[in-house]
């Protein structure tokens, strides 16, 4: 489900921006039967890559567990979809653009990696914060011996472990 969610976010974003570009820059987008200009195709690739990163991040976020695996799953779905697009739409766009679109799968994985890295960093910070709180009182001094040796208000009361 997370992969589908990431894919939907990506597609809605790309379609929305494409419609916005067509409205704001009417001469930039291709008219019916005309080939798209290089500038338009490059712009399309840029926001497609951006939404691929967002889609991978969203897939990883929605997954909860195994975030990178879900981002990779999205990348595989994207690659299969674009390979199908290449076969159906052969010759409709310049070859460099078609293969560059296929390359949008890689940024989806990067988006998932970013999410995983962020979660891992938060987890490390949380563990450090919890360790510094000493919530259990730790009468044995085993968790923070450097503080127990010098600052033990009740010397001789430890269990000797």
HELIX and SHEET records of a PDB file:
HELIX    1   1 UNK A    2  UNK A   24  1                                  23    
HELIX    2   2 UNK A   38  UNK A   63  1                                  26    
HELIX    3   3 UNK A   67  UNK A   88  1                                  22    
HELIX    4   4 UNK A   95  UNK A  102  1                                   8    
HELIX    5   5 UNK A  104  UNK A  133  1                                  30    
HELIX    6   6 UNK A  145  UNK A  151  1                                   7    
END                                                                             
